[in-house]
Amino acid sequence: MGSRVSSIARLTGAAIAAGVVAAAIALPAVGGTGAMFVSASEDLGIKPQELKEPPLAEKTTVLDAKGKPIATFYEEYRENVALDQIADVMKTAIISIEDYRYYEHGPIDIEGTMRALAKNLSSGGISQGGSSITQQYVKQVLLNSGTTKKEKNAALEASYARKLNELRYAMAIEKKYTKDQILEKYLNIVYFGARAYGIESAARRFFGVPAAKLTLPQAATLAGAVQDPLQTDPSRGKDYRERLQSRRNVVLDRMAQLKKITPEQAAEAKATKLGYKGTPLPGGCESSDYPYFCMYVRNEILSNSDFGKTKKERTQFLNRGGLEIRTTIDPKMQAAAEKAIKKHVFASDNPVASEALVQPGTGQIKAMAASRKYGIRKSKNEMSYNVVADALHGGGVGFQAGSTFKPFTLLTALKQGMKINDGISVGGGYRAPAFWSFKNCKGNNVGDPNFTVTNAEGGDGGFESLATGTWGSVNTFFMALEQKVGLCNVVKTAKSLGIKRSDGLDLQEYETFTLGINEMDPVTVATAYAAIGARGKYCTPMAITSIRDRDGKVTNYKPKCKQAIDPEVTDAAASIMSGVFTKGTMKGVGGIGRPAAGKTGTTDEQSTAWFAGFTPDLAGAVSIGDPRGAATHKLNNIKIGGRYYGSVFGASIPGPIWNDTMKAALKGIPATDFTPVNTSRFGGCGSSCAPRRQEPRDDRPDNQLDEADIDTTLNH
């Protein structure tokens, strides 16, 4: 023993003289050799240094309202598991090949390090490792802690300075944790290849089993992969799989040599095929069953300061946090929306239909669906952005909302004291009396006396009440009504219900505001209509109800609501808008068998078409337009859903989609009545309210009543 210690001491002295102390200093667990090295480390001032161990990046799982996973986000796909959830054969395999004296030595293995040191001194550099599992864990922590390329490179550089720091940290780690704890941490942090981080994700990725169920050949394969995971990555092709299998056999031979398994067991395991399955890792939104909602959730976290002060913090929170995010999406309602859209619009059609369902009184988004799948494959006619939402949540510029904006003028008139039967006599065309007839909220004149807004088919006009004007969607009436109540007041009403442009720019406040010249998205419109259904209670769109962090702490999120409009005003508006189904533009389509209210919307020359509506229990908005450019690719003389349309109106496709969706989504939910109108304040709607608009023509598809007045919009 004495000669051995003297030999090691001489070699250590040579290393110190060469300035490579880190590769020679060790703290063995027992024996006189340990005393010598402790003394050497003290003389050189090498002391344990606390290692910062940030939480490992773990996958975040997104759940629907019922608790079913719908998406996964991660920077590194990892599932941390306890040591007792890892098969014993896996622990044996990794120790056998990486550090067979692991339970016998201290921070580093003297024998292994001395062998590596002798080789390195003779080669003039670092050509052999000899790192213990503890040292490897330290290196992995430093690598995972690096936030820049420079920091990550420093954790991997071949230098004695790095080895010295590694030793200091390893000394502290061995004091802080038991050997079992270190082994558990190591197996959870190490990279195995094929985008699998940690033993649990590797076991599932490589073999489709949990780490607890690994067999001998499987364990040997994973143990072999950690040495050079890039060169043995089985997902990269045949050559890589052959290298991995060869490495597996090396591990099996080593296990047999150490008598951890018998030669017969090794031979039997070596005779098996590699068995790599390449189980797909849970993906992001593209592989989700609810891709548009998934995008909404992701962008809600990345853009909302509630989840981090900076975008970088929010990104790490989402992709590294190991979160469980419970959301508002309702599988039944989502299925209803998808089925209804698929019935009327094909994925191969150029126009795209999209729909959002929102719960009145909470703002919870219950469904987000579109006729096209989300993705980047043009050959499959996929959508590469969130067509159901605004730009803040991954959407695009949106589509002009058309007459779905008219209820904001209606609400403003009711707020100012007009009654249901009050109205205005209008002509077949409307032209602003003067430039100052309309002022935006900055006080600028925006009236255009040179532009005429007309009704469909050059209607003659006449007296229209709030009720009949809404049922018939009379353009000239709403222009005159907007002039009467004030453009800015209408804009303020719309904003109070959350109306903002899909592209994030300021609302266009021109005289044709009431005709829906602003580009919108279904989530925003559905949320505004949900507020009418909730008797004026506006709630911000809500997708996330709770988040459980990696430590099990749950943060619950409540609806953010405000009373935006007098409840009695919305009661009157709901009463009027319910007539759209029985006396107005949706008469040919019909209702949904329970109290409902809504409004069709069609833009200039059928560029886009909408329907938005609500019950006290659920609101929804449906849009259809061509994402190639609605202004140049109009919905005229077109085949959609296998059916030819001369012109597409709000009641042609969006209305039926909305009806079909609502019937299925609300099935089994008791119907809720609207609150009766305060007739002493707003009057009633008797025979004098009977619509004088023309009845639907028989030559219209399915005898449906098209919107009586095409919205003639003006973009200044």
Stockholm file with secondary structure:
# STOCKHOLM 1.0

chainA/1-716         MGSRVSSIARLTGAAIAAGVVAAAIALPAVGGTGAMFVSASEDLGIKPQELKEPPLAEKTTVLDAKGKPIATFYEEYRENVALDQIADVMKTAIISIEDYRYYEHGPIDIEGTMRALAKNLSSGGISQGGSSITQQYVKQVLLNSGTTKKEKNAALEASYARKLNELRYAMAIEKKYTKDQILEKYLNIVYFGARAYGIESAARRFFGVPAAKLTLPQAATLAGAVQDPLQTDPSRGKDYRERLQSRRNVVLDRMAQLKKITPEQAAEAKATKLGYKGTPLPGGCESSDYPYFCMYVRNEILSNSDFGKTKKERTQFLNRGGLEIRTTIDPKMQAAAEKAIKKHVFASDNPVASEALVQPGTGQIKAMAASRKYGIRKSKNEMSYNVVADALHGGGVGFQAGSTFKPFTLLTALKQGMKINDGISVGGGYRAPAFWSFKNCKGNNVGDPNFTVTNAEGGDGGFESLATGTWGSVNTFFMALEQKVGLCNVVKTAKSLGIKRSDGLDLQEYETFTLGINEMDPVTVATAYAAIGARGKYCTPMAITSIRDRDGKVTNYKPKCKQAIDPEVTDAAASIMSGVFTKGTMKGVGGIGRPAAGKTGTTDEQSTAWFAGFTPDLAGAVSIGDPRGAATHKLNNIKIGGRYYGSVFGASIPGPIWNDTMKAALKGIPATDFTPVNTSRFGGCGSSCAPRRQEPRDDRPDNQLDEADIDTTLNH
#=GR chainA/1-716 SS CHHHHHHHHHHHHHHHHTTCGGGTCCCCSSSHHHHHHHHHHHHTTCCCCCCCCCCCCBCEEEECTTSCEEEEECSSBCCCCCGGGSCHHHHHHHHHHHCTTTTTSSSSCHHHHHHHHHHHHHHTSCCCCCCCHHHHHHHHHHHHHCCSHHHHHHHHCCCHHHHHHHHHHHHHHHHHSCHHHHHHHHHHHCEEETTEESHHHHHHHHHSSCGGGCCHHHHHHHHHHTSSTTTTCGGGCHHHHHHHHHHHHHHHHHHHHTTSSCHHHHHHHHTSCCCCCCCCCCCSGGGSSSHHHHHHHHHHHHHCGGGCSSHHHHHHHHHHBCCEEEECCCHHHHHHHHHHHHHHCCTTSSSEEEEEEECTTTCBEEEEEESSCBSSCGGGTCBSSCTTSCGGGTCCSCEECGGGGHHHHHHHHHHTTCCTTCEEEEESEEECSSGGGCBCTTSCBCCCTTCEEECGGGCCEEEEEHHHHHHTTCHHHHHHHHHHHCHHHHHHHHHHTTCCCTTSSCCCCSGGGGGTCSEECHHHHHHHHHHHHTTTEEECCBCEEEEECTTSCEEECCCCEEECSCHHHHHHHHHHHHHHHHTSTTTTTCCCSSCCEEEEEECGGGSCEEEEEECSSCEEEEEEECTTCTTTSCSEEEEETTEEEEECCTTTTHHHHHHHHHHHHTTTSCCCCCCCCCHHHHCCCCGGGCCCSCCCCTTSGGGCCCCSSCCCCCCC
#=GC SS_cons         CHHHHHHHHHHHHHHHHTTCGGGTCCCCSSSHHHHHHHHHHHHTTCCCCCCCCCCCCBCEEEECTTSCEEEEECSSBCCCCCGGGSCHHHHHHHHHHHCTTTTTSSSSCHHHHHHHHHHHHHHTSCCCCCCCHHHHHHHHHHHHHCCSHHHHHHHHCCCHHHHHHHHHHHHHHHHHSCHHHHHHHHHHHCEEETTEESHHHHHHHHHSSCGGGCCHHHHHHHHHHTSSTTTTCGGGCHHHHHHHHHHHHHHHHHHHHTTSSCHHHHHHHHTSCCCCCCCCCCCSGGGSSSHHHHHHHHHHHHHCGGGCSSHHHHHHHHHHBCCEEEECCCHHHHHHHHHHHHHHCCTTSSSEEEEEEECTTTCBEEEEEESSCBSSCGGGTCBSSCTTSCGGGTCCSCEECGGGGHHHHHHHHHHTTCCTTCEEEEESEEECSSGGGCBCTTSCBCCCTTCEEECGGGCCEEEEEHHHHHHTTCHHHHHHHHHHHCHHHHHHHHHHTTCCCTTSSCCCCSGGGGGTCSEECHHHHHHHHHHHHTTTEEECCBCEEEEECTTSCEEECCCCEEECSCHHHHHHHHHHHHHHHHTSTTTTTCCCSSCCEEEEEECGGGSCEEEEEECSSCEEEEEEECTTCTTTSCSEEEEETTEEEEECCTTTTHHHHHHHHHHHHTTTSCCCCCCCCCHHHHCCCCGGGCCCSCCCCTTSGGGCCCCSSCCCCCCC
//
